[in-house]
Structures are given as C-alpha cells and as structure tokens.
Amino acid sequence: MALKTFGVMGVDWEERVNFDRLREDRLRRVKKLLKQSPMGALLCFDMNNVRYITATHIGTWAMDKLTRFTLLAQDDEPILWDFGSAARHHQIYSPWLGERSRAGISTLRGSMLPEAGQAEKVARWIRIELEERGLLGEPLGVDVVELPVLFALQKEGIQVVDGQQLMAEVRMIKSQDEITLLNTACSMVDAAYDELYRAMKPGIRENECVALVNKVLYDLGSEHVEGVNAISGERCSPHPHVYTDRMLRQGDPAYFDILHSYMGYRTCYYRTFAVGSASPALVDAYKRCRYYLDAAISVIKPGATTADVVKVWPKAQEFGFANEEDAFALQYGHGIGLSIWEKPVFSRLVSLDHPEVIQEGMVFALETFWPASDGWSAARIEEELVVTKDGCEVITRFPAEELVIAGPRYYTTGGALNGVREIQSHLNRSEPL
C-alpha cells in the first residue's frame, strides 16, 4: 500500500482525495452490511455516523446535540432530517441528497418541553417512511438516541435494536481516500509537534502549549481541534488526561496528546519530551514505554488478533495499578476514523477473552505509558498505523524512537545527563552527545 500525503487544497492537475469516491465507498459499505443484517433500516443520530452515511456536516457545535438524524432503509437511499435552513443548503449544495434533505430536529437534548411533542413527531416521520417501504415490522437499528425519542418510536410499534455495532463494523475498514485523509491529519500534527518542540522552555505554561498547537493546526486547515492533553512535571503520574496552567520547569517530563480532525478524520497522537534535561529515571521510563510500543507494533499484520498484541503488554499490577479497569487506556489501542475511538480496541481488560482479528485497511493507534521510579515522572508514546497486506505502516512521524529534549540545554559533566541521547534535529535520527 502506497500511502500518500498531498496538500489540503483540491487541484485539477492531480488526483488527491476523490470525494465522490469517498462518499460512494462509505455509503456502499453501509448498504452492504445493512443488507447482511436482520435490520430493515438504520436510524442514526450520532453526527459521525450521519456524516459517514450522508456526507453532510453543519459544524462541530452540533456534535453533542443529537439534533440531526438520517434513515437508511434496505435497498434505498438515505433520508436526512437537519437543522432548519441547513436542510435547504444540502438540497442545493449536496446534490447526492437533493430533496431527501428535509428540515426536522429532535428535542435538542430535552431543551424543548415534552408537551411540544417533538419526540412524537420524529417517531411519526420514521414510521411513515418504514410503512411506505413495507418495513414497519422489521427491526430498526438505532445508534444513539434520546430516551423520549426511543419511547415514541416504541409507541409507534417500531422494534428498536442496537444499530451502533453495525456502524462500528462498517467504519472499521478504511478506504483509500479515508487513509489519505487520516495520513494528512497526522502530517498536520507532525508540524504542530515541531513548533511545540521549538517553543518549550521553563516558564511556558501547559495552556500556552495548547494554544500554540491549536493555532498551528487551524492555520494548516484543521476542521476541529478536539483536544490537546498537556501534562507536565508532577502531574505526569498518575495521568490526569487534562491540561492546566502549570508552568514547565527545567528537567520536567512533558507529554502531549493531540486530537484534531481534517475533513472529519481524526488523530490521537502522544509524544513525550524532557524540558532542558532528563533524569535517569525519566530516561529509563521512556525506554520501557518505547519497548512495549515497539513490541506491540511488531505483532501487527493481517490475521493477528488484538489478544496477540495485548499479551506483550504488562499487567496492570506491574506498573502500579490494582487491576485492568484501574489501568485502562494506559497500555491501549483503538481504531481511528471519524472519531478517535473506533474498532478495534486493544486492552488487557477485554481483548484476551474477546479478541478481534486484525485486517488490512484498519487504521488504529497504539499507546503505552510507563511511570518512572522517582514516583512522579512518566512517559507516554502513541503511534498511529495503517495495516497493510503484509504488516503495517506508521503514519505518525515526529521522532519518538528516543526521548526528545526540548528547550535550552543545560550541560553538566557526569550526573543526570550521563548516557542521555538528545534528538539534535527532529528530521534526523539522534546522535550521542
């Protein structure tokens, strides 16, 4: 598989992402798996599923509202109900939908009074479409739903079943164009890490690092920066998963997770730095973290399973946690696509007893963590990769083979810097100091 990275613009002189093909491939895959299922139709409220099926988008403000929804019946084309004038916009600018784009919303997460009957209206619209197609007696798969809408669907005599698993299965294998978009999203984070590496020094705050990353990504054409974890110093262990206004200090560990989307396709991409210098404890933790990550990557190929991967990772008790629930997502893997956590999942919590087979065309992230012996430092690394016909290709390219030291360097003779290797250029492999 030849993975390509293009500019973010469309051009007439080479084929980059073919968006017509992207739309057609996604809808074809949904139709195929729906046809193979016992469901007569699929009703989706999750905005990522709506986008996957209809190739429409109205802004990230709508992501948590459960406002817009689409119905896909067996052997038919999707119908979209959308927010006010957005529906008319789709009729004009989304010709693959045309008149199948209609105005209509749910209850705005309960903001509308139940007496307004909006949930019942949604259920009636769905019933009418199912009746017209002779599908009223067939199960209706639903991904996520507001309870008033669920109850109203059931009151209309509609059997509601779990459609979330079908959509998770649909989105698990990525097409050529999806892989190109995911690779492009990673390239933008490569650039953000380069700027962050250059900017970090004692005194800069975690929230300033977050702001810098946001600016770089939006300048490059990011659609949405979903989050930037910025964790430094004593906050590194245990991992809190949120940034603060803490100032970075000389010798601090600092690790980051950058999550953003380009044309809807996400990243989840950790890197660890040392500010100015690194203690032996942090260097050792980083080596251990990298070892477990490389061991996992070496297992990846079609036909291997998620259980094969997690077997090379340590048990929770080996790095200070009581059980796998407590340590969840520290030694971890997850699919990436229109959302950051998709199938397959790699975790000792579930994968040993319920393994999933790795297939060509999957795109997922593998991430590892190791606490340092000093009791407060820690290392966190994550790589995204594409499964190829005979292995995998890593698409996260900011250097992480060894611990990167950012900011002004303070050299001493012997002591903490003995044996530490510095990444002197982020474009080349490190050389001994």
N, C-alpha and C positions, 0 to 999 in steps of 0.2 A: 504494500500500500504506500503510494507516494503522497505524503502529507504536504500540503501547500499552505503558504501564508501570502495573502495579497494585501493590497491597500484596502481601506474601508469604503472607498468610492466604487460606484459602478462605472464601467467604461465600455466603449463599443469595439475595442480592438483586441480584447482577450476575454475568454470566459472565466469569470471568477466564481462567485456563488450564483448558481442558476436558481432564482427564487421561484420561478414557475415549477421547476422540477422539485424543489424543496416542498412546496405546497402539495403537489400531486403525490409525492412519495409518502408524506405524512398521512394524508387522507386515505391513500390506498392501503397503507398498513393498518389503520384503524378499521377500515371496512372489512379487511381480510380476517382480522381476529374477532371482530364482532360477528361475522358470518359463521365462524367456527364455534362461537359461544352459544349457550342456551338463551341468551337475551334477545328480545325482539327489537330493542332500541337502547340507546345510551344517552343519558341526560347528564351534562357536565356543567358545574358551577365554578370549579377551580379554574382560575384565569389562565394558568399554563396549559391546561387541557383544552380550554376554549380556543386559545391561540393555536395549539397544535392542530386542532380539527378545522378551524375556520380561517386561519391565517389573518386574524384581526387583533388589534391592540388599541387600547384607549388611554394608556398611561399607567404608570406604576401606582398612582393614587388609588386605583380600583382593585389592587391585588387582594386586599383583605375584606372586601365588601360583600362578596358572594352575590353581586348585583346582576351581572350579565350571565347568560346561560345559552347552551346550544343543545339541540336534539338531533341525534343521528339515528335514523331508523334503518333497519336491514334493507339493503339494495336501494338505497336512496341517498340524496344529498343532504348536507347539514342545514338546519334552520337555526338562525341566531336571533336571540332577543337581546337588545342592547340599550344602553343608557341614552334616552332622549334622542337628541339630534345626531348622536354617533351612529345610530341605525341608518339615517338618511345618508350620512357621509359614506358608510360602507356601500350603500346602493350605487353611489356614484363612482367611488374610488376603489372598490373591491369587486370588480366585475365577476369574479368567480362565485360571488354570493348573490349579487343583484337583489331582486325582490324577496329573496329568502332572508334578508336582513330586516328585522322588524323592531319597532320600539316596544320595550317592555322590561320591567325590572321586578326583582323580588322585594323583600321587605326592608332592605337596607340594614341588615343585621338587627332587625327588630325596632328600627327607628320609627317606622310607620305604625300607627296604632293597629292592633289586631282587628278592630272594628272596621277598618278601611277595606278589609277583605283582599289585600294584595296577594297573600299566600294562596287563597282560593282561586284567584284569577289565574295565577301561574299554573296551578293544577288543572284548571279547565282548558287552558291553551294546550297543555300537553295531552290531555285526554282527547281533545278534538283531533289532533294530529295522529294519535295512535289509532283512533277509531277509523279515520279515513283510510288507513293503511291495513286495516284488519289485524292490528297488533295489540288491541286492548287486553286480550287475555294472556299475552306473553309477558315474561318478566322484564321490567325496566331497570337497567343498570344505572346507578347514580354514584358519582364520585364523592362529593361532599355536599351537604345540604343543611339549610336552616330547619330546625325542628318544626316550626309551623308549616313550612312547605312540605316536609315529609308527611306530616299528618294529613294535610289537604290532599296530597297525591293518593294516600291510602283511602281516604274518604271517597275519592272518585273511583275506587275499585281497582286501582293500579297496584300490582305486586312489585314492590321496590326491592332490588337486590344490590349487592356490592358490585359497583362498576369501577371502583378505584383500582382493583387488582388488574382488571383488563387494561386500563390506561397505563398502569405501571409497566405491564408487559409490552404494550405497544411501543412505549418510549425507550425501552431498554437498549435496542439495537439502533445505532445511528447511521444515517445515510451519508453519502459522500459530502453533501452540502452542509449537513449538520456538523460533521467532523471539521470541515473547513472553518465554520463559524466558531466552534469551540477552540480550535487552534489559534484563530485570530484573537479571541478573547484572552487567551493565555499570553500572546505576544504583547498585549497591552499591559498586562501585569508585569511581564519582564521589564518593561520600560518604567513602570511605577517603582519597582524594587531598585532599579538603577538610581533613580532620583532620591529614593529614601536612603540608600547606601551613602550617597554623596552628602546628604543633609544631616544625618545623625551625628550628634556630638553631645557632650554633657550640657545639660540645661534645656535642651529641646524637650517638649512635653509629648506625652503619648497622643493627646488630642491634636497637637500640631502635626504629628506624623500622619494621623488620619486625614487631616485637611489636605496635606500635600498629596497623598495618594488619590484622594477624590479629585483634586484639580488635574493631575496628570491623566487620570482615566477619562474624565469628561472632556478634556482637551483633545484626547485621541479619538473620541467618538463613542464612549460608553453610553449605553442606554440607561443604565441604572447601577449605582453602587449599592449593593445590598447590605454590605457591612465591611468594616475593617476592624479586626481584632488587633489591638496593640497592647502587648503585655510586656512589662519590663521589671527588672530588679526583683525585689522580694515578692512581687505579685506572680512570679512565674510558676510557683509550686505551692499549693495546688492551682491548676489552671482555672481562671475565673471566667474566660470567654467574653470579656467586655473591656473596653478601654476606659482610662480615666485621664486626669490632668497631671499625673505624676511626672516629675522631671527625670529624664535619664541621667544616670551618674556614671562616672568613669568606672570601667570594669563590669558594668551591668550586662547581664543577658537581656536581649530584647527579641521577642518573636512576634510575628505578624501573620494574620490570615486575611487574604484579600479576596472578597467575593463581589463580583460585578457581572453584568451581562452585556453582551454585544449582540444585537438583533435577537435578544431573548435568551441567548445561550451563555451559561454561567461559568464562573471559575470558583475553585476552592483551593487555595494555594498558599501554604505556610512556608516561611523562611525564618531562620534564627540568626541573629547577629550578636557579636560582643562589641561593646562600646569602648573603643580605645585599646583595650587589652582583655585578655581572657585568663581566668583562673584555671589551674589544673583540673579542678572539679568540673567546671563547665566543659572543658575540652573533652574530658572522659565521658561526660553525659552525652555530648554531641556525637562522639564516635559510636556509642552504644545505640543511640537513636538512629543514626545512619545505617548501622549494621542491620537492624531489624527491618528497616525500609528496603534496603538492597536485597535482603533475603526474601522478602515478600515479592518484590518485582521479578526476581529470578524464577519464581514459580509460574508467572503469568504466561499462559498460552491457551489456545482453544482446547477444550476438553478437560483442563484442570478445573478444580472446584474452589469455591470460597473456603471450604474446610481445609483444603491443601494449603491455602495461603495463611489462614489464621493459626495453623499448627506451628508455624515458625515464629510466632509472636509469643512473648512471655505471658504467663498467667498474671492476673491482677495482683495476687499476693506477692509476686516477685518484684513489684515496684511500688509497694506501699498501700495497696487497697484491699479491702476485705473480700470483695467479690467482683464479678464481671459487671454487675449493674453499677457499682460504685465507680468503676474504671471505664465505663462506656464512652466510646468515641476518642479515647486516647491512643489505643492501637486499633485502627479503624480504616475501613474503606467504604466508598459509596459511589454509585453512579452519578454522573453529572450530565445535565442537558438543559432543558428549560427551567429546571430547578436544581438546587445544589445537592439534594439528597434524593437520588433515584435508585432503582435496582441496577446492579445487585448490591447487597450490603455485606461487608466483611467484618465480623466481630465474633470474638470467642463467646459472646453472650448467646448468639443464635446460630452461627454458621457451622459449628461442629455437629450439631444434631439436625440441622436443616440446611444442608449445603445447596448452593446453586452452581450450575455449570457455566464456566466462562466461555463466551462465544466471540468469534470475530465480529468486529463492528461495535463492541461495547466500548464506552468511554467512562473511566472512573478514576477516582482519586484514592491513593493510599497514603495514610498519615500515621506517623509514630511520635511518641513522646517518651522522654526519659528524665526523671528527676536526678539532680546532682547530689553527690554525697555531702555537700555543705548544708543541705536541708532547705535551701531556698532557690537556688538556680535550677534551670531546667532547659531542655532542648526540645524543639518541635519542628518537624520537617514534613512536607507533603509534596508528592509528585502526582500530576495527572498524566494518564497514559491512554493510548488507543490500542486495543487488541487487534493485532494483525493475524494473517493466516498461519504464521509460524512463531509468534511471540508477541511482543508489544513494542510501542514506541512512546517514549516520554515526551510530552509537549510543554512541560514547564522547564524553562531553560535558564533562569537565573541561577548561578553557581551555588551548589549545596553539597558538593562532594566532601568538603571540609568546612569547618567553622569560618565564617566571614567576619573579619574585624573591621568595623566601620568607624568613621570619625578620626580625629587626630590620634596618631600612635605615640605611645609613651614607652620608650625602650629602656630597659634596665639590664644589668648584667646578671645572668642567672635568675633565680627566683621564679616568679609565676610565669614568666614568658619563655622559660626554657622548654624547648620542644614544640612550641606553638608555631603552626604554619599559618601565614597570612595570605589571603587572596589579594594579590597586588594589582591584578586587573580583572574586572568581572568578565572580560571577554576571553581570558586565557586561564589555563589551569594554574593552581598555586605553585609557588616555588619556595624553598626553605628560606627563612630569614637569614 
